[in-house]
Amino acid sequence: MLNFQKVIIALVMFFVFAGLSNGQEKAVEKVVKADVPAVAKGEFEVKVTPMAAEPNVGDEKIGRLAIEKTFTGGLVGSSKGQMLGSQSETEPGKGGYVAMERFVGTLDGMKGAFMLQHNGTMDTSGYVMDISVVPGTGEGQLKGITGKFVIIIEGKKHSYRFEYSLPKQK
């Protein structure tokens, strides 16, 4: 494996396993009323697998990884996706990633699927992660979903806070 690929894997693992806790509560709040933002909370396990570079695709300084997650709590199900990441060769601890993943399962008891889009950066002052539902990707009972997803990491435990809205049922 190229040395740079090892660095990318280290960067991704740093994002995945670093302390990103924002001190959010641990309980799962249920949907009270449609069109009112709701909050789902729970835990997830993540598996990150390096993917081989493809000839004539991208740049060797951009690492590509497969991601798989299993969710419990307000979200019950799994997701699969891909992540691209890179980090500075001259300034350790600085880098970024983008990712897309598709969740399939239930959200507070409602069955369906949706896509999440990630955009993250890190530097010596910390992390900035923006994770949102991709518009128009909701399926089943989650059709029309919008929302923001926050990853919380305490030690090796991964949890989430998912603030979402759904259109009123007709």
N, C-alpha and C positions, 0 to 999 in steps of 0.2 A: 504494500500500500504506500502511496506517495506520502512523504512527510507532511505535505499540506493537508491531505485528506485526514491525517491523524489530528492535525490542529483543528480542522472543521468539526470533527467528531467531538473533540474536547470542548469546543465552543458550544455546540449544541447541548452536550451533557451539562455544561455550566448553566445554560439557560434552564434546562429541565430540572436540575437538582439544586440550584442555588436558592437561598432563602429569599422568597419573594412575598412573604406574608404581609398583608395589609391589615391584620388584626380583625378580619371580618368574623361575625358570629358563626356558630357551627350548626344551628338548626335549619331545617328545611321549611320554608314558608310556602304554603299552598296558594293556588290561584284563588282570589276572592271574587273577582268580577272581570269579565272580558274587557279588553281595551285599557285596563289599568295595568301598569307595569307590575310584573310578578317577579319573585326571586326564588330560584332553585339552588340548593346547595348540596354538596356531597363530596365524595372522594373519587379518585380515578387512579388506575395503574397505567403506566406508559412503557412501551417498548419502542426503542429507536434502533433502526438497522441501516448501516451504510449501504448505499446503492452504488454500483459501479458506474464510472463515467461512460458516456456513449461517444463513439468517434464522431467528430465534427459537430458536436452539440455542446453549447455553453463554453465555459472556460475552466481550466483545471484548478483555478483558485476558488471556485464555487463548489462547495460540497453539497451532495444530494443524499437525503435520508428518507427511508420509509418510516412512518409513525403509525402505531396501533395503540388505542386506548380502550380500557374497559371502565365504565362508569357505574357508580352506585349513588343512592340518595335521590334527589329530585330527577336527575337523569339516570335512566337505567338502560344500558345498551352498550354499544361499542362504536368506535370510529376508526377509519383508516384514512391515511393521507400521505402527502409528501412535503418535505421541507428542503429549502435551499438556504445555505448559510455561508458566511465569509467572515474573516476577521483580519485585523491589521497585522501585517508582517513586521511593522516597525514599532507599533505601540501596543504592547501586551494588554489584554483585558478589554480591548475595543473591538466591536464587531456588530453583526446584525443577522437577522434571518427573516424569511417569509415562509408561510406554509398555508396549505389548504387541506382541510379534513372534512369528511362526511360522517355525521352522526346518524345512526339508525337505532331506534328503540322507542322508549317512552319518556315523556317530559311531564312530570306531575300527573302521571296516569294517562296522558294523551299519546296515542301511537302515531309515529311518523318518522320523518328524516329531515335534515337540513345540513347546509354547508357552513363551516366556520373559516374565516380568513384571518391569518396572523400577520402581524408586522411588528418586529421587535428589534431594539438596539440596546447595546450595553456599552458603558465606559466605566472609568474608575469611580464615577459618582453613583452608579447603580444601573437600573434597568428601566426601560419603557417598553411596555407590551400593549398593543392594541389588537384585540380579538373581537370580531363582530360576525353576526350572521350575514351571509351573502344574500342580498335582496332577491326575492323570487325563488329561493331554493327549498322552501318549506313544502313538505309532502304529507299526505294523509291528514290527520287531525292537527298537524302543525303548519298547514298551508297558511301563508301570510305572516309567518313569524318574523319578528325583528328582535334584535337584542345585542347585548355586550357580555362577553365572557371574561372572567378574571381568574387567573391561575394563582393559587396560594400554595406555597411550599414551606413546610415546617419540618426540618430535618430531612428524612427521606419520604415523608408522607405528603402526598399530593391531594389537594382539595380544590374546589372551585366555587365560585359565586356567579350565577348566570341570571342577569336581569333581562327579562324578555316581555314582549307584548304579543298578543294574538288578536286578530280581528274578532268582533262580536259574532257569535253563532247566530245563524238565521233560523 
